[in-house]
């Protein structure tokens, strides 16, 4: 297959302390990419950086804080001079009927899933211009295509991510910056605040849920395409997941 050589590329992965972010960081490093590990949980990303070696750099960042985001991307510029991949993976969800939900829960989801993503994306763009094959990729969800009862505000943020990327693609295409969305279905991760753990585990078992590495491979597949090729949207879910 005709794919990009990823050795020496530079990536920022948010939400790198566990799940899809951690799996993606591991896979990218194995392909020779320099990876900036971003999360709030310092111990997790420091330990992961130790495991991954010199190609990994942990930067503790709360993406909902614009000042911390600015510091993050200044460090990327100082260390690497530019950026080839931004993987917006950090996310937050609280699940209950909308009538029973609380404004602080809405705020948490909007600030992480949308505003934090916007802040990282805007800060990354200047570092990507002129870098062949650069890509901004973000995690949405099957909940960004199909409404799920009890997930109303979460789904709203993920629909917004899809709409933002469709427009951003048109704004950045002339610069050669690719813009992609990955929409996972059921995955074995820590995701699921507000859902009964036993019910969530049973659902994932019954669906033969994806591993985080399954999603990571989809991201790396899109990134490794020839620079002229945009894999704009990837919906990836277990074969047994027929709803949603």
C-alpha positions, 0 to 999 in steps of 0.5 A: 500500500502507498502510505506515508512514512511516519518516522520523525513526524510530531503528534499531540494526543490529548486524553493520553492517560488512558483508553484510546489516547494511550493506545494511539500514543503507543501505536504512533511511537511504534511507527516512529512518531514523536508524541506529546502526551497530554492529560490532567493526570500527571502520574499516568502520562509520566509513567507512559512516557517512561515506557515509551522512551525518548519519542514521548514527552508528557505535558500536563494540561487541562484543555479547558484552560486557555492559558494551559493550552497556549503553554502546551503548544508553545512547548511543542513549538520550542521542542519540535518546531512544528506539528504534523498531527493533532489528535483531539481525544480528550472527552467527558460525558455524564449520562441521565435523562435531560430533565434530571441533568444539572447545568454543571454537567452540561458545562463540563461536557461543553467545555471539554468536548467542544471548547477545549477541542476548539482551543487546541485546534486553533493553537495547533493550526499555525504549527501545521502550516507548510508541513506536508500531510499535516492532519487534525483528527478528533474523536466524535462518537456514534452519538454524534450521528444518532441521538441516544436517550439519556445522552442528550447533551453529550450527543449535542457536543458530538454533533457539534464536533462533526459540524465544526470539522466539516467547516474547518475542512473547507477552511484549511484545505487550501493549506494542505491541512487534512481534517478528519473525524473518528466516530467510535461505537462501544469501546472498552475504556473508562468512559461512562460516567453516570452509567451503572458499571455492571450494565455497561460491562455487560453491554460491552461484553455482549457487543464484543466491544472494540479495544482502544487499539482498534480505534487507534489503528483507524486514526493511524490509517487515516494519518498515514495516507498520502498527503493528497488523501483525506479520510474525512470520516471514520465510523468504527464500531463492533459488528454486533452493535446495530443500535445506534 
